[in-house]
Amino acid sequence: MAHLPILPILLPLITGALLLLPPFQNTMPRQRLLALVSAFIQVIVAWTLLNTANTEGTQLYVLGDWQPPFGIVLVADRISTLLVLLTTVLFAGALLYSCAGHDKGGQYFHPLFMFQVMGVNGAFLTGDAFNLFVFFEVLLIASYALLIHGGGKQKTQSALHYVILNLVGSSLFLFGLGILYGTLGSLNIADMAMRIRELEGGEAILAKVGGLLLLLVFGLKAALLPLHFWLPKTYSSASAPVAALFAIMTKVGVYSILRIHTLIFGAEAGELANIAIPWLWPLGLLTLAIGSIGVIASPGLKLMTANLVVVSAGTLLTAIALQSEKATGAALYYILHSTLITGAMFLLADLIARQRGKAEDRLVKARAMAQPRLLGVAFVLCALAIVGMPPLSGFVGKILLMQAAEETMDKIWLWPLILIGGLLSLVALSRAGTTIFWRTTALAGTEERVHPFEFAGVFILIMASPLMVMFGGELTDITSQAARQLFDFSQSVEALVPQTTQGGQ
């Protein structure tokens, strides 16, 4: 069990490397089998790691026994392990879907899928700001190739914009880290949190510049207004399993803001306390508003789903800006809900598009689908969960967020936007459903039917919503404890400072 915290990184890394070698390299059935077995094992490992962190406390892994500020430390606390489990479940659903034939559009699909998961898991588990940058680059490099999987003009154009923006973001990330290292002498998150309080004068100003540069970079990753414009077109042009996996990408940015700007630049940071809040609160609200407008203005189901990702990002960033344990616990619950349901909607939009012929996912009259009942039930479940209707997880998540703002004047702004955003999503999804399933002009086609792997992938992600309600008590207890640990400065810093040597023995 001593090496458990590094397994979510090692397993996809080793699997991805094996998929590039004989006897798997040129044999798709073997690649699929190995990838699915690995995904199943990763879910079990992630669940075990979350249970261990929840019952035994934060698990540290010090690679090579090199102590901070020079060593690499992995931190498996409640927040990071919860998000690692979320990533692996989303990954398993998207991978199952891809095994129906969507992985044949280009080379190295399965290795790239593995490397992307490795990068995401590493970003959640690292306790070092520089290695956060490293894992960002790992997941981004894999995403560049996955985005153009299958080819096409639209994918290439979207990928070009996506690559350029993220290269700029990576450069700013390095500038920010360089400034913070120059002023603090460390990039270990726990060390930075301790040293930031001692800065004064010019050093404090420099550290503030570095912190705001990181906020800019993380805002780009999280699709914070006005840095969100790349997301709708990029996500809607990606292949279905890739778009579903991309649903976790904005959450990496949200998590980075939560971790860095709560622990390092939080209430205990002296002169630099809460430097992100004056920016995060209004921009989060505007992101939520603009995303809601984008949802109702979307001409197609895929673009609508991409805008729903923007809505979820705005909702989460606004919750973080409240800077309270209750709001952060609600945000963690909402992260789980929104990621899995938008991932399911991306997959479902692809199934619907393929059965509608030339109309694809556009909201226009088209031929009837071959399996309207199956797809219709799945669409209704997804729509109800996204809108926030009871008894699904979207309702619980929004209630928790609104309760978190109830004791402050912030509810004057947050409540109307959440409710109006839900109303606009309800109108948009109702219009989409009636157009897609009722406005038909021809007999159903028979050449496109749902593959069992496709059904399994969508089913796993959709069923997460009622399960989150059925086990809501246990889940909200975990999210509440995770938020409490994050806001308890002494507990968080002590948990992040290695007390024993692991990983080098």
N, C-alpha and C positions, 0 to 999 in steps of 0.2 A: 504493500500500500504506500510505501514511501515515495514511489515514482509515479503515483496516480496523477498528480497535477500536470505532468508533462505529456501524458498519453493523448489528450485531445489535440496536441500538436504533432506528436510523433506518428500516430496512427494514419492520418491522412497523408503525411509526408512520405512514409514508407510505402503506403498503398499507391500513391501517385508515382513513385519511383519504380515500383514493380510493374505497373501498367505500361511503362515505357520500354520494358525489357521482354525478351522471349521468356516464356511461351505466350504472353498476353498481348504483345505489341500489335500484332496483325490479326487477332482473333476476337471479334466483337463479343460472341457468347461468353468467352472466358473473361473478358474485361468486365462485362456486366455482372457476372457471378462474383468476381473478386470485389468489385465496387459495392455490390449489395451486401455481401458478408461484412465488409469493412464498415459500411454505414450502420448495420445492425450492432456491431461491436461498439462503435462510437457512441451510439445512443445509450447502451448499457453503461459504458464508462462515464459518460456525462451524468447520468442519473446517479451512479454510485458516488461521483465526486460531489454533486449537490447534496446528497444525503450525508456524506462525511463532513462537509463544511457546515451543514446545518446542525449536526449533532455534536461534533468534536471541535468546531471552531475553524478559523482560517488555516488553510494548509499552505505552507511555503515550500518552494523548491529553489534551492540556491545552486545554480549550475556550476560545476567545477569547484565548489566551495570558495568561490571568489566573492568576498563580502562587499557590500556597497561602500563607496559610491562607484566601484569599478566592476562589480559582479553583475550578472544577469539573474534577476529574481522573478519567479513566477508566483503570483498571489491568487490562490483559489479561495475567495471568500464567497458569501452568499450571492452577491450581485453578479460576480463574474461567472460563477458556476451555473447560476440560473440562466444566464444568457448563452453560455456554451450549450446547455441542454436545448434551449430554443433553437440554436443554430443547427444542431445535429438532427432534430426532429424535422425542421424545414428542409434540410439537406436530404434526409431520407425520403420525404414525400416527393421532392423535385427529381431525385435520382430514379425513383420507381417510375415516375411519369416518363422520363427520358428513355428508359429501357424499352419503350414501345416502338422505338425507331427514330426518335428525335435526336439520338446521339450519332446518327450516321451522316449528318450534314457537313462534317469536317473532321479533320484528324485531331487526335489528342483531347477529345471532349472529356473523357473520364479522368485522365490525369489533371487537367486544368480545373475540373470541378473539385478534385481533392485538394489541390494547392490553394484554391480560393477558401475552402473551409479551414485549411490550416492557418491562413492569414487572419481570418475572422476570429478563430479561437485564440490565436496568439495575441491579437489586439485586446481581447477581453481579459486574458490571464496575465499579461505582463505587468510588472510592478515598476517599470523603468520607462521614462518618457522617450528616450532614444529608441528603445526596442518597440515602442508603440509606433514610431515612424517606420521602423523596419517591417513590421507586420502589415502596416498600411500599404507599403510598397508591394509586398508579396500578394496581398489580395487584389490590389489594383492591377498588377501585371497580369494576373490570371484573368481578371475581369475584362481587360482589353481584348484578349483573344476570344473569350467566351462571347463577348458582345457581337463579334462579326461571325460567329459560328453559323454556318449555312450560307454565308455570303449574301449579296444583294446590295443595290445602290443605297437604299435607305439605311441599312445597318452600317455600311461603311461611312456614310456621312455623319451619322450619330456618333459612331466610334471616334471619328476624327475630332469632333468637338469635345467629346468626353475625355479623350487622351490629353488634348491641349490644356483643358481646364485643370485636370488633375496634375499635370506636370507643373503648372504654375502653383497649384496648391502645395505640392511637395517641396518646391523651392522655398515658399513662405514658411512651411513647416520647419525646414532646416534653419532658416534665419531666426525664427522664434526660439528654437532649441539652443542655437548658438548664443543668443542674447542671454537666455536664462542660465546657461552653463557658465557664461562669463561672470554673471553677478552672483550666482549661488554656489558654483563650484561642484555641482552634482546634478544628475538627471534622474536619480532614484526618487520616486514620487514621495516616499516617506521622508527622505532627507530634505527634499525641496519644501515640503510642508513645514518642517521644523525651522529651516533657515530663512524662509520668506518673511517671518515675523521680525527678524533682526535688521532688515534693510531700512535705510533712511536716505533721504536726499536724492542725489543723482542715481544711486543704485536702485532705489525704489522706482524711480521713473523708468529706468531701463527695463526693470523686471515687469513693469506694467505694460510697456510696449511689447515685450516678448509674450506676455500672457494674452494680450489682445490679438497678436498675430496668430497664436494658437486658436483663439476663439474664431478668427476669420477662417482658418483652415478647417476646423471642425464644423463650422457653419456651412461651408461648401459641401462637406461630406454628408451633413445632415439635411441638406436642402433648405436651409434657412433663407428667407427672403432678404436681399434680392439675389441670392446665390442659388436659387432653386430652378432657374429656367432651363438648365440642362436635363433635368430628370424626366419630365413627361415624355419627351421625344425619345430619349435614350431607352427608357424602360419599355415603352410601347413597341419599339422596333426590335427588341431582343427576342430570341426564341423563347417559348413558354417556360421550359424548366430553368433557363438562365434568368429570365425575369422574375420567376418565383424565388430563386436563390438571392437575387438582388434586393428582395424585400428586406433583408437583414442589413444591407449596406448602410442605409441612412441611420440605422440603430447603432452602428459602430460610431458614427459621428456624435449621436446623442449621448451615448455612453461615455465617450471621451470628454465631452463638455461636463457631464455629471461628475466624472471622476476627478478631472483636473481642476475645474472651477468650483467644486465643493470642498475638496480636500486641501489643495494647494492655495487657491485664491478664495477660500471660503470665509466664514465669520472669524476665524482665528488668524487671519493673515495680516493683522495690524493695519498699516496704511493702505494695503492692497486688498482689503477685505471686500468681497463681492463686486469686483470690478466688472464682471460680465453682466450683472443684472440690469443696469441702465440700458444696455443694448438688447439683452435677451428677451426681456418682457415685451416691449413694443413690437420687436421684429417677430417674435413667436406668435403674437396675436395676429399680426398682418399676414404671416405665412398661413395660419389657419384660415383667415378670411379669403386670401387669394386662392388657396387650394380648393376651398368650397366653391368659389366661382368657376374655377377650372373644371371641377367635376360636372357641374350642370351645363357647362358650355362644350363639353367633349362630344365630338361627332361619332366616336367609336368606343367600344367597351374596353379595349386595351388602354387607350389614352385616358379613359375615365378611371380605370384602376390605378394608373400611374399618378393621376392627380389625387386619388385617395391616399396614396403614400405620402404626398405632400401634406395633406390634411393631418394625417397621423403624426408627421414630423412636427408640424406647428403645434399640435395639441401637447405633445411630449415636451417640447422646448418651453412652452408656456408653464407647464407643470413644474419643470425644473426651476424656472425663474421665481416660483413662489418660495423657494428655499425653506421648505419645511419637511419634516419626516413624513407627515401624512400625505403630502403631495407627491413626494418621491416614491413612497410605497404604492400609491395609486398609479403613478407613471410606469412603474415596473410591471404591474398587472396589465396595463394598457399596451405596453410594448409586446408582451406575449400574445395578446389578442390580435392586435393590428398586424403584426408580422405574419402570423400563420394564416389569417383570413385573407389578407391581400395576396399572399402567395397562392392560396387556393383559387382566388379570383383570376389571377393571371393564367393559371392552368385551365380553368373553366372557360375563360374567354377564347383560348386557343381551340378547345373542343367545339365550342359554338361556331367559331369562324370557319372551321373545316367542314362543318355540316351545312353551312349556308351558301356554299358555292362561291360565286364571284363577289357577292356582297360582303363576305367575310364577317368582320365584327362591326361593320358600319351600321348605324341606326337607321336603316332604310328597309323598305319591303324586300323580301327575298323568298326563296323557295323554303318550304317547310323542312324541318330537320328530321333526320331518320329516327332520332331518339328524343323527342321533345319532353316526354315525362321525366326521364332520368335526368336530363340536363336542366329541366325546369325546376325540379325539386332541389337540385344542388344550387341553382342560381338563387332561389328564394331563401335558402338557408344562409348563403353567403351575404345576400343583400340585407337580411334581417340582422345578422351579426354586425355588419359594417355600420348600418344606420344606428344601431344601439337599441333595438327593440327587445323586450323581455320575451323569453327567459334566457337569451344567449349572452355570451361574455361581453359583447359590446355594451349592453345595458349596464352590467355591473361595473365595467371600466369607467364609463362616463359618470355614473353615480358616485363612484369613489373620487373622481377628479373634482366634481362639483362640491362634494362634501369637504374636500380639502381646502377649497376657497371660501367656504361658507362663513368662517370666523373672521374674515378680513374684508376690506373694501374691494379687493381684487375681483370679487364675484360680480361686481357691476359690469366688468368688462368680459370676464371669462364665461359666465353663464350664458349670456345672449349669443356669444360666438359659437359655443359648443352646441346649443340648441338650434340656432339658425343653420349652422353647418350640417347638423343631423337632418334638418328639414330639407335642405337643398340636396343632400345625398339621397334622401328618400324619394324626392321628386325625380331626380336624375335616374336612379335605379329603377323606379317604377316605369318611367318612360322607356328605358332600355328594355325592360322585361316585356312590356306590352308590344313594343315594336318587334322584338326578336321572336317572340313565341306566338303572337297572335296575328301580326300583319304579314301573312304569307301569300304568295302569288302562284305557287306551283306545287306539284306533288313532291313528296320527300325523295331525296336522293338515297341510294342504298350503298354507295361505294365507301362512304366514310362512317364508321361506327366506332364506339369507344372501346379501346383495347383494355383488357383486364389490368394491365400495369398502369394505364392512365387512370382508370377508375380507382385503383388502390391508392395512387398518389394523391388524388383529389380527396378521397374519403378520409385519409389520415389527417389532412390539414383541416378539413371541415369539422370533423368530429372533435378536434381540439377545443372548439368553442363550447359545446355543451359539457364536455369534461371539465373545462375550467370553471363552470358553474357548479357542477356536481361536487367537485373537490375545492370549492371556493374558499372554505374555511381554512383548510391547510395551506392553500396557495397564498392567500392574503396574509396569513401568519408569517410565511417565509418572506414575502415582499416587505412586510412591515418591519421585521427584524433586520432585513438587509438595509433598509433605509435608516433604521435606528443606529446600526453599526457605522454607516457612512457618516452620519452627523455627530456621532460621539468621537470628537477629535482624538482624545487620548487613546481610545480603543482602536481606532482606525490606524493611527501611526504605530502603536505598539504591534498591531497585527502585521503591519507591512515591514517592520524591522526584523531581520532574521535573528533568531535566538539560538538556533541549532544549525548544524551543517547537514545538508542533504544534497543529493545529486552528485556529489564528488566522491562518494565513498564506494 
